[in-house]
Amino acid sequence: MTEIGVRRVALITGGGRGIGAAAAVALAAGGWDVGVNYRVRVDDARRVVKACEELGRRAIAVNADVAEADQIERLFDTVTAELGPIGAVINNAGVVSPAGRVAEYDAARLERVFRINSISAFLVAGAAVRRMSTAYGGSGGVLINVSSRAAVLGSANEYVDYAASKAAVDALTTGLANEVAKEGVRVLGVRPGLIETEIHESGRLDRLGATPPLGRPGKPEEVAALIAFLVSDGASYMTGSTVDVAGGR
Ligand code: NAP
């Protein structure tokens, strides 16, 4: 169920696999048409589109590198032109770097991580507001920023840069939610813990999988279920919150 007046078209960055793919399917199951963004893995994105279509929804795969501002604009324009006005944006695309200590990070590593996880998240959020906010002629909507428990825990000896780039996302959620609260746009964050996707270095899930209090890693579908709730009318009085989905970690 969605909010009255909010269009049922969702855009998901990095929607071809992992958490984004599960979110696409969960939203399709909830009645949303879905724009599935991918950067390189077109076959994965097409599989997600097919899964959404099998649920009776319209879906398209759209290639765009969210590290590039002009490609973000083209992504939003393509989804709007092909599916209709966007009512939900899942700001999900993200990357990590190889495990390492802060003292070993070089500028190129930091620029990549902050470019994709922080700057792109801001640019996607801005594009979402310009399409959905009533101040820009939109009909309202919901923006979900995918952060990480790392933003709170810090990821020492692995990727403190990633943790910091996601802490920026948490601040984005808090501040932007206040900016657009009276413009029909709710802004929320999710902080996944250890989730079974390809983002992890080989062996990391095996090594750390049992460490969350619930004793296992999470599944992408368990994050997607939270995202589907947050975009729904059931969460109509929520904005500015970032919700942990991390097995107690
Ligand atoms: P994943 O399986 O590695 O998938 C990453 C997705 O992001 C892919 O669809 C990829 O597209 C896309 N992507 C990466 N860079 C992109 C770019 N520049 N432009 C457009 N798309 C791009 O990762 P995941 O685990 O599902 O992660 C999704 C989000 O959850 C990320 O923000 C991540 O930081 C966050 N998160 C994950 C975990 C976890 O344990 N898995 C925990 C906390 C937070 P292609 O398929 O085309 O490469």
py3Dmol code that shows the C-alpha trace and the ligand (Angstrom):
import py3Dmol

protein = """\
ATOM      1  CA  MET A   1       0.000   0.000   0.000  1.00  0.00           C
ATOM      2  CA  THR A   2       1.354   3.455  -0.840  1.00  0.00           C
ATOM      3  CA  GLU A   3       0.498   6.942   0.261  1.00  0.00           C
ATOM      4  CA  ILE A   4      -2.479   8.682  -1.259  1.00  0.00           C
ATOM      5  CA  GLY A   5      -1.317  10.853  -4.130  1.00  0.00           C
ATOM      6  CA  VAL A   6       2.074   9.165  -4.417  1.00  0.00           C
ATOM      7  CA  ARG A   7       2.762   7.518  -7.752  1.00  0.00           C
ATOM      8  CA  ARG A   8       3.706   3.869  -7.723  1.00  0.00           C
ATOM      9  CA  VAL A   9       6.930   4.108  -9.692  1.00  0.00           C
ATOM     10  CA  ALA A  10      10.160   3.343  -7.854  1.00  0.00           C
ATOM     11  CA  LEU A  11      13.768   3.847  -8.927  1.00  0.00           C
ATOM     12  CA  ILE A  12      16.498   1.735  -7.321  1.00  0.00           C
ATOM     13  CA  THR A  13      20.167   2.539  -7.835  1.00  0.00           C
ATOM     14  CA  GLY A  14      22.300  -0.614  -7.943  1.00  0.00           C
ATOM     15  CA  GLY A  15      19.122  -2.655  -8.334  1.00  0.00           C
ATOM     16  CA  GLY A  16      20.565  -5.491 -10.392  1.00  0.00           C
ATOM     17  CA  ARG A  17      21.859  -7.632  -7.557  1.00  0.00           C
ATOM     18  CA  GLY A  18      22.241  -7.901  -3.810  1.00  0.00           C
ATOM     19  CA  ILE A  19      20.094  -5.722  -1.562  1.00  0.00           C
ATOM     20  CA  GLY A  20      18.928  -3.536  -4.459  1.00  0.00           C
ATOM     21  CA  ALA A  21      17.663  -6.536  -6.420  1.00  0.00           C
ATOM     22  CA  ALA A  22      15.760  -7.866  -3.411  1.00  0.00           C
ATOM     23  CA  ALA A  23      14.282  -4.396  -2.865  1.00  0.00           C
ATOM     24  CA  ALA A  24      13.150  -4.248  -6.500  1.00  0.00           C
ATOM     25  CA  VAL A  25      11.308  -7.551  -6.161  1.00  0.00           C
ATOM     26  CA  ALA A  26       9.809  -6.591  -2.783  1.00  0.00           C
ATOM     27  CA  LEU A  27       8.528  -3.293  -4.178  1.00  0.00           C
ATOM     28  CA  ALA A  28       7.142  -5.018  -7.275  1.00  0.00           C
ATOM     29  CA  ALA A  29       5.325  -7.453  -4.983  1.00  0.00           C
ATOM     30  CA  GLY A  30       3.909  -4.395  -3.199  1.00  0.00           C
ATOM     31  CA  GLY A  31       2.506  -2.973  -6.430  1.00  0.00           C
ATOM     32  CA  TRP A  32       5.323  -0.699  -7.605  1.00  0.00           C
ATOM     33  CA  ASP A  33       6.646  -0.458 -11.151  1.00  0.00           C
ATOM     34  CA  VAL A  34      10.415  -0.426 -10.907  1.00  0.00           C
ATOM     35  CA  GLY A  35      13.345   1.250 -12.649  1.00  0.00           C
ATOM     36  CA  VAL A  36      16.335  -1.014 -12.023  1.00  0.00           C
ATOM     37  CA  ASN A  37      19.638   0.823 -12.332  1.00  0.00           C
ATOM     38  CA  TYR A  38      22.882  -1.038 -12.904  1.00  0.00           C
ATOM     39  CA  ARG A  39      26.419  -0.003 -13.807  1.00  0.00           C
ATOM     40  CA  VAL A  40      27.956  -3.060 -15.522  1.00  0.00           C
ATOM     41  CA  ARG A  41      26.013  -6.258 -14.750  1.00  0.00           C
ATOM     42  CA  VAL A  42      23.259  -5.982 -17.347  1.00  0.00           C
ATOM     43  CA  ASP A  43      22.283  -9.666 -17.222  1.00  0.00           C
ATOM     44  CA  ASP A  44      21.617  -9.429 -13.499  1.00  0.00           C
ATOM     45  CA  ALA A  45      19.505  -6.305 -13.987  1.00  0.00           C
ATOM     46  CA  ARG A  46      17.501  -8.040 -16.734  1.00  0.00           C
ATOM     47  CA  ARG A  47      16.822 -10.976 -14.414  1.00  0.00           C
ATOM     48  CA  VAL A  48      15.441  -8.563 -11.813  1.00  0.00           C
ATOM     49  CA  VAL A  49      13.263  -6.877 -14.442  1.00  0.00           C
ATOM     50  CA  LYS A  50      11.884 -10.292 -15.422  1.00  0.00           C
ATOM     51  CA  ALA A  51      11.143 -11.143 -11.780  1.00  0.00           C
ATOM     52  CA  CYS A  52       9.241  -7.857 -11.373  1.00  0.00           C
ATOM     53  CA  GLU A  53       7.314  -8.476 -14.588  1.00  0.00           C
ATOM     54  CA  GLU A  54       6.376 -11.957 -13.390  1.00  0.00           C
ATOM     55  CA  LEU A  55       4.793 -10.213 -10.399  1.00  0.00           C
ATOM     56  CA  GLY A  56       2.612  -8.271 -12.827  1.00  0.00           C
ATOM     57  CA  ARG A  57       4.499  -4.967 -12.693  1.00  0.00           C
ATOM     58  CA  ARG A  58       6.267  -2.940 -15.351  1.00  0.00           C
ATOM     59  CA  ALA A  59      10.041  -2.747 -14.972  1.00  0.00           C
ATOM     60  CA  ILE A  60      13.026  -1.508 -16.952  1.00  0.00           C
ATOM     61  CA  ALA A  61      16.783  -1.871 -16.589  1.00  0.00           C
ATOM     62  CA  VAL A  62      18.693   1.396 -16.959  1.00  0.00           C
ATOM     63  CA  ASN A  63      22.449   1.646 -17.288  1.00  0.00           C
ATOM     64  CA  ALA A  64      23.980   4.578 -15.399  1.00  0.00           C
ATOM     65  CA  ASP A  65      27.095   5.140 -13.327  1.00  0.00           C
ATOM     66  CA  VAL A  66      25.903   7.093 -10.303  1.00  0.00           C
ATOM     67  CA  ALA A  67      29.433   8.445  -9.896  1.00  0.00           C
ATOM     68  CA  GLU A  68      28.584  10.725 -12.859  1.00  0.00           C
ATOM     69  CA  ALA A  69      26.092  13.547 -12.248  1.00  0.00           C
ATOM     70  CA  ASP A  70      24.893  13.684 -15.867  1.00  0.00           C
ATOM     71  CA  GLN A  71      24.213   9.942 -15.840  1.00  0.00           C
ATOM     72  CA  ILE A  72      22.078  10.326 -12.701  1.00  0.00           C
ATOM     73  CA  GLU A  73      19.934  12.921 -14.477  1.00  0.00           C
ATOM     74  CA  ARG A  74      19.589  10.652 -17.517  1.00  0.00           C
ATOM     75  CA  LEU A  75      18.628   7.752 -15.222  1.00  0.00           C
ATOM     76  CA  PHE A  76      15.812   9.738 -13.596  1.00  0.00           C
ATOM     77  CA  ASP A  77      14.632  11.109 -16.959  1.00  0.00           C
ATOM     78  CA  THR A  78      14.570   7.630 -18.526  1.00  0.00           C
ATOM     79  CA  VAL A  79      12.566   6.075 -15.693  1.00  0.00           C
ATOM     80  CA  THR A  80      10.112   9.001 -15.687  1.00  0.00           C
ATOM     81  CA  ALA A  81       9.677   8.869 -19.470  1.00  0.00           C
ATOM     82  CA  GLU A  82       9.166   5.098 -19.611  1.00  0.00           C
ATOM     83  CA  LEU A  83       7.304   4.337 -16.373  1.00  0.00           C
ATOM     84  CA  GLY A  84       5.857   7.668 -15.221  1.00  0.00           C
ATOM     85  CA  PRO A  85       6.475  10.097 -12.357  1.00  0.00           C
ATOM     86  CA  ILE A  86       8.711   8.624  -9.671  1.00  0.00           C
ATOM     87  CA  GLY A  87       7.238   8.178  -6.176  1.00  0.00           C
ATOM     88  CA  ALA A  88      10.015   6.269  -4.429  1.00  0.00           C
ATOM     89  CA  VAL A  89      13.788   6.285  -4.768  1.00  0.00           C
ATOM     90  CA  ILE A  90      16.042   3.708  -3.146  1.00  0.00           C
ATOM     91  CA  ASN A  91      19.514   5.263  -2.909  1.00  0.00           C
ATOM     92  CA  ASN A  92      21.317   1.933  -2.729  1.00  0.00           C
ATOM     93  CA  ALA A  93      24.382   1.696  -5.015  1.00  0.00           C
ATOM     94  CA  GLY A  94      27.553   1.397  -2.960  1.00  0.00           C
ATOM     95  CA  VAL A  95      31.062  -0.025  -2.885  1.00  0.00           C
ATOM     96  CA  VAL A  96      33.760  -1.036  -0.424  1.00  0.00           C
ATOM     97  CA  SER A  97      37.524  -1.130  -0.874  1.00  0.00           C
ATOM     98  CA  PRO A  98      39.867  -3.970   0.099  1.00  0.00           C
ATOM     99  CA  ALA A  99      40.401  -4.343   3.844  1.00  0.00           C
ATOM    100  CA  GLY A 100      43.116  -2.098   5.177  1.00  0.00           C
ATOM    101  CA  ARG A 101      44.112   0.306   7.946  1.00  0.00           C
ATOM    102  CA  VAL A 102      43.533   4.043   7.696  1.00  0.00           C
ATOM    103  CA  ALA A 103      47.299   4.639   7.646  1.00  0.00           C
ATOM    104  CA  GLU A 104      47.458   2.720   4.345  1.00  0.00           C
ATOM    105  CA  TYR A 105      44.685   4.520   2.426  1.00  0.00           C
ATOM    106  CA  ASP A 106      45.715   6.624  -0.554  1.00  0.00           C
ATOM    107  CA  ALA A 107      43.809   9.507  -2.096  1.00  0.00           C
ATOM    108  CA  ALA A 108      42.545   7.465  -5.053  1.00  0.00           C
ATOM    109  CA  ARG A 109      40.925   4.930  -2.733  1.00  0.00           C
ATOM    110  CA  LEU A 110      39.295   7.638  -0.625  1.00  0.00           C
ATOM    111  CA  GLU A 111      38.071   9.571  -3.655  1.00  0.00           C
ATOM    112  CA  ARG A 112      36.395   6.449  -5.092  1.00  0.00           C
ATOM    113  CA  VAL A 113      34.661   5.426  -1.875  1.00  0.00           C
ATOM    114  CA  PHE A 114      33.430   8.920  -0.993  1.00  0.00           C
ATOM    115  CA  ARG A 115      32.521   9.654  -4.617  1.00  0.00           C
ATOM    116  CA  ILE A 116      30.210   6.629  -4.957  1.00  0.00           C
ATOM    117  CA  ASN A 117      28.903   6.233  -1.397  1.00  0.00           C
ATOM    118  CA  SER A 118      28.602   9.872  -0.306  1.00  0.00           C
ATOM    119  CA  ILE A 119      28.709  12.337  -3.220  1.00  0.00           C
ATOM    120  CA  SER A 120      26.598  10.137  -5.487  1.00  0.00           C
ATOM    121  CA  ALA A 121      24.135   9.537  -2.646  1.00  0.00           C
ATOM    122  CA  PHE A 122      23.749  13.323  -2.300  1.00  0.00           C
ATOM    123  CA  LEU A 123      23.322  13.751  -6.067  1.00  0.00           C
ATOM    124  CA  VAL A 124      20.733  10.964  -6.266  1.00  0.00           C
ATOM    125  CA  ALA A 125      18.901  12.471  -3.277  1.00  0.00           C
ATOM    126  CA  GLY A 126      18.885  15.888  -4.949  1.00  0.00           C
ATOM    127  CA  ALA A 127      17.551  14.437  -8.186  1.00  0.00           C
ATOM    128  CA  ALA A 128      14.865  12.599  -6.200  1.00  0.00           C
ATOM    129  CA  VAL A 129      13.756  15.796  -4.446  1.00  0.00           C
ATOM    130  CA  ARG A 130      13.597  17.707  -7.735  1.00  0.00           C
ATOM    131  CA  ARG A 131      11.219  15.036  -9.121  1.00  0.00           C
ATOM    132  CA  MET A 132       9.091  14.294  -6.041  1.00  0.00           C
ATOM    133  CA  SER A 133       8.926  17.455  -3.888  1.00  0.00           C
ATOM    134  CA  THR A 134       5.806  19.568  -4.177  1.00  0.00           C
ATOM    135  CA  ALA A 135       8.131  22.603  -4.117  1.00  0.00           C
ATOM    136  CA  TYR A 136       9.372  21.452  -7.531  1.00  0.00           C
ATOM    137  CA  GLY A 137       5.949  20.522  -8.925  1.00  0.00           C
ATOM    138  CA  GLY A 138       6.063  16.883  -7.849  1.00  0.00           C
ATOM    139  CA  SER A 139       3.384  14.851  -6.056  1.00  0.00           C
ATOM    140  CA  GLY A 140       5.459  13.757  -3.071  1.00  0.00           C
ATOM    141  CA  GLY A 141       7.260  10.514  -2.401  1.00  0.00           C
ATOM    142  CA  VAL A 142       9.746   8.602  -0.321  1.00  0.00           C
ATOM    143  CA  LEU A 143      13.545   8.479  -0.431  1.00  0.00           C
ATOM    144  CA  ILE A 144      15.328   5.583   1.255  1.00  0.00           C
ATOM    145  CA  ASN A 145      19.066   5.945   1.803  1.00  0.00           C
ATOM    146  CA  VAL A 146      20.943   2.665   2.240  1.00  0.00           C
ATOM    147  CA  SER A 147      23.591   3.275   4.892  1.00  0.00           C
ATOM    148  CA  SER A 148      25.420   0.626   6.954  1.00  0.00           C
ATOM    149  CA  ARG A 149      25.889  -0.351  10.588  1.00  0.00           C
ATOM    150  CA  ALA A 150      29.520   0.375   9.768  1.00  0.00           C
ATOM    151  CA  ALA A 151      28.614   4.073  10.049  1.00  0.00           C
ATOM    152  CA  VAL A 152      28.173   3.504  13.784  1.00  0.00           C
ATOM    153  CA  LEU A 153      30.691   0.710  14.392  1.00  0.00           C
ATOM    154  CA  GLY A 154      33.564   2.258  12.411  1.00  0.00           C
ATOM    155  CA  SER A 155      34.931  -0.894  10.673  1.00  0.00           C
ATOM    156  CA  ALA A 156      38.404  -0.697  12.242  1.00  0.00           C
ATOM    157  CA  ASN A 157      41.128  -2.566  10.328  1.00  0.00           C
ATOM    158  CA  GLU A 158      38.803  -3.128   7.390  1.00  0.00           C
ATOM    159  CA  TYR A 159      37.348   0.019   5.857  1.00  0.00           C
ATOM    160  CA  VAL A 160      36.963   3.032   8.097  1.00  0.00           C
ATOM    161  CA  ASP A 161      36.618   5.081   4.896  1.00  0.00           C
ATOM    162  CA  TYR A 162      33.504   3.116   3.946  1.00  0.00           C
ATOM    163  CA  ALA A 163      32.109   3.583   7.466  1.00  0.00           C
ATOM    164  CA  ALA A 164      32.709   7.335   7.257  1.00  0.00           C
ATOM    165  CA  SER A 165      31.169   7.535   3.785  1.00  0.00           C
ATOM    166  CA  LYS A 166      28.013   5.918   5.208  1.00  0.00           C
ATOM    167  CA  ALA A 167      28.022   8.234   8.243  1.00  0.00           C
ATOM    168  CA  ALA A 168      27.674  11.038   5.678  1.00  0.00           C
ATOM    169  CA  VAL A 169      24.609   9.238   4.341  1.00  0.00           C
ATOM    170  CA  ASP A 170      23.094   9.164   7.839  1.00  0.00           C
ATOM    171  CA  ALA A 171      23.577  12.938   8.160  1.00  0.00           C
ATOM    172  CA  LEU A 172      22.034  13.360   4.712  1.00  0.00           C
ATOM    173  CA  THR A 173      18.957  11.452   5.877  1.00  0.00           C
ATOM    174  CA  THR A 174      18.583  13.581   9.003  1.00  0.00           C
ATOM    175  CA  GLY A 175      19.102  16.940   7.329  1.00  0.00           C
ATOM    176  CA  LEU A 176      17.253  16.353   4.089  1.00  0.00           C
ATOM    177  CA  ALA A 177      14.251  14.887   5.902  1.00  0.00           C
ATOM    178  CA  ASN A 178      13.892  18.216   7.708  1.00  0.00           C
ATOM    179  CA  GLU A 179      14.340  20.206   4.506  1.00  0.00           C
ATOM    180  CA  VAL A 180      11.555  18.459   2.616  1.00  0.00           C
ATOM    181  CA  ALA A 181       9.171  17.343   5.374  1.00  0.00           C
ATOM    182  CA  LYS A 182       6.570  19.921   4.346  1.00  0.00           C
ATOM    183  CA  GLU A 183       7.029  19.166   0.638  1.00  0.00           C
ATOM    184  CA  GLY A 184       5.427  15.709   0.650  1.00  0.00           C
ATOM    185  CA  VAL A 185       8.712  13.824   0.763  1.00  0.00           C
ATOM    186  CA  ARG A 186       9.690  11.421   3.541  1.00  0.00           C
ATOM    187  CA  VAL A 187      13.404  10.603   3.844  1.00  0.00           C
ATOM    188  CA  LEU A 188      14.511   7.497   5.710  1.00  0.00           C
ATOM    189  CA  GLY A 189      17.618   5.400   6.084  1.00  0.00           C
ATOM    190  CA  VAL A 190      18.344   1.728   6.616  1.00  0.00           C
ATOM    191  CA  ARG A 191      21.537   0.456   8.253  1.00  0.00           C
ATOM    192  CA  PRO A 192      22.132  -3.168   7.216  1.00  0.00           C
ATOM    193  CA  GLY A 193      24.613  -5.276   9.139  1.00  0.00           C
ATOM    194  CA  LEU A 194      26.360  -8.264   7.611  1.00  0.00           C
ATOM    195  CA  ILE A 195      24.196  -9.265   4.623  1.00  0.00           C
ATOM    196  CA  GLU A 196      24.901 -12.135   2.208  1.00  0.00           C
ATOM    197  CA  THR A 197      25.869 -10.358  -1.020  1.00  0.00           C
ATOM    198  CA  GLU A 198      28.871 -10.131  -3.299  1.00  0.00           C
ATOM    199  CA  ILE A 199      30.073  -6.891  -1.700  1.00  0.00           C
ATOM    200  CA  HIS A 200      32.159  -8.877   0.798  1.00  0.00           C
ATOM    201  CA  GLU A 201      35.713  -9.982   0.127  1.00  0.00           C
ATOM    202  CA  SER A 202      36.113 -13.719  -0.358  1.00  0.00           C
ATOM    203  CA  GLY A 203      35.901 -15.527   2.999  1.00  0.00           C
ATOM    204  CA  ARG A 204      34.585 -12.530   4.999  1.00  0.00           C
ATOM    205  CA  LEU A 205      31.057 -13.881   5.356  1.00  0.00           C
ATOM    206  CA  ASP A 206      32.419 -17.271   6.492  1.00  0.00           C
ATOM    207  CA  ARG A 207      34.719 -15.584   9.004  1.00  0.00           C
ATOM    208  CA  LEU A 208      32.187 -13.125  10.469  1.00  0.00           C
ATOM    209  CA  GLY A 209      28.838 -14.707   9.625  1.00  0.00           C
ATOM    210  CA  ALA A 210      28.156 -16.099  13.102  1.00  0.00           C
ATOM    211  CA  THR A 211      29.237 -12.961  14.998  1.00  0.00           C
ATOM    212  CA  PRO A 212      25.949 -10.967  15.026  1.00  0.00           C
ATOM    213  CA  PRO A 213      23.855 -11.689  18.139  1.00  0.00           C
ATOM    214  CA  LEU A 214      21.313 -13.521  15.964  1.00  0.00           C
ATOM    215  CA  GLY A 215      24.158 -15.878  15.020  1.00  0.00           C
ATOM    216  CA  ARG A 216      24.014 -15.581  11.261  1.00  0.00           C
ATOM    217  CA  PRO A 217      24.353 -13.085   8.429  1.00  0.00           C
ATOM    218  CA  GLY A 218      21.201 -11.476   7.066  1.00  0.00           C
ATOM    219  CA  LYS A 219      19.635 -12.084   3.684  1.00  0.00           C
ATOM    220  CA  PRO A 220      19.030  -9.308   1.143  1.00  0.00           C
ATOM    221  CA  GLU A 221      15.310 -10.069   1.407  1.00  0.00           C
ATOM    222  CA  GLU A 222      15.403  -9.191   5.123  1.00  0.00           C
ATOM    223  CA  VAL A 223      16.662  -5.701   4.277  1.00  0.00           C
ATOM    224  CA  ALA A 224      14.238  -5.436   1.373  1.00  0.00           C
ATOM    225  CA  ALA A 225      11.286  -6.176   3.671  1.00  0.00           C
ATOM    226  CA  LEU A 226      12.236  -3.165   5.799  1.00  0.00           C
ATOM    227  CA  ILE A 227      12.634  -0.957   2.730  1.00  0.00           C
ATOM    228  CA  ALA A 228       9.222  -2.066   1.440  1.00  0.00           C
ATOM    229  CA  PHE A 229       7.668  -1.152   4.790  1.00  0.00           C
ATOM    230  CA  LEU A 230       9.372   2.257   4.924  1.00  0.00           C
ATOM    231  CA  VAL A 231       8.036   3.266   1.500  1.00  0.00           C
ATOM    232  CA  SER A 232       4.559   2.048   2.404  1.00  0.00           C
ATOM    233  CA  ASP A 233       1.706   3.967   3.966  1.00  0.00           C
ATOM    234  CA  GLY A 234       2.336   1.952   7.123  1.00  0.00           C
ATOM    235  CA  ALA A 235       5.353   4.202   7.703  1.00  0.00           C
ATOM    236  CA  SER A 236       3.473   7.415   6.903  1.00  0.00           C
ATOM    237  CA  TYR A 237       4.471   9.110  10.187  1.00  0.00           C
ATOM    238  CA  MET A 238       8.150   8.223   9.800  1.00  0.00           C
ATOM    239  CA  THR A 239      10.752  10.587   8.406  1.00  0.00           C
ATOM    240  CA  GLY A 240      14.346  11.375   9.317  1.00  0.00           C
ATOM    241  CA  SER A 241      14.901   7.996  10.995  1.00  0.00           C
ATOM    242  CA  THR A 242      17.587   5.496  10.116  1.00  0.00           C
ATOM    243  CA  VAL A 243      16.628   1.946  11.072  1.00  0.00           C
ATOM    244  CA  ASP A 244      19.114  -0.849  11.848  1.00  0.00           C
ATOM    245  CA  VAL A 245      18.589  -4.248  10.234  1.00  0.00           C
ATOM    246  CA  ALA A 246      21.667  -5.977  11.536  1.00  0.00           C
ATOM    247  CA  GLY A 247      20.807  -9.049  13.589  1.00  0.00           C
ATOM    248  CA  GLY A 248      21.426  -7.162  16.830  1.00  0.00           C
ATOM    249  CA  ARG A 249      24.906  -6.016  15.860  1.00  0.00           C
TER     250      ARG A 249
END
"""
ligand_1 = """\
48
NAP
P 26.508 -5.634 -4.135
O 25.877 -6.977 -4.097
O 27.982 -5.513 -4.343
O 25.732 -4.756 -5.231
C 26.126 -3.442 -5.453
C 25.191 -2.833 -6.450
O 25.581 -1.464 -6.628
C 25.255 -3.484 -7.805
O 23.963 -3.538 -8.366
C 26.152 -2.543 -8.636
O 25.861 -2.525 -10.006
C 25.769 -1.218 -8.006
N 26.775 -0.186 -8.201
C 28.018 -0.115 -7.671
N 28.631 0.993 -8.098
C 27.757 1.639 -8.895
C 27.797 2.838 -9.639
N 28.899 3.619 -9.650
N 26.710 3.192 -10.370
C 25.592 2.424 -10.365
N 25.494 1.271 -9.682
C 26.568 0.886 -8.963
O 26.237 -4.840 -2.790
P 25.067 -4.920 -1.686
O 25.617 -5.659 -0.539
O 23.780 -5.315 -2.295
O 25.047 -3.379 -1.264
C 23.959 -2.514 -1.551
C 24.047 -1.363 -0.575
O 23.941 -1.881 0.756
C 25.383 -0.618 -0.633
O 25.152 0.766 -0.459
C 26.136 -1.181 0.563
O 27.102 -0.287 1.043
C 24.998 -1.400 1.540
N 25.304 -2.356 2.604
C 25.566 -3.655 2.339
C 25.851 -4.514 3.398
C 26.160 -5.976 3.206
O 26.612 -6.631 4.158
N 25.937 -6.548 2.025
C 25.878 -4.029 4.715
C 25.616 -2.691 4.942
C 25.324 -1.854 3.876
P 26.439 -3.678 -11.043
O 25.670 -4.939 -10.688
O 26.119 -3.202 -12.409
O 27.895 -3.814 -10.753
"""
view = py3Dmol.view(width=600, height=400)
view.addModel(protein, "pdb")
view.setStyle({"model": 0}, {"cartoon": {"style": "trace"}})
view.addModel(ligand_1, "xyz")
view.setStyle({"model": 1}, {"stick": {}})
view.zoomTo()
view.show()
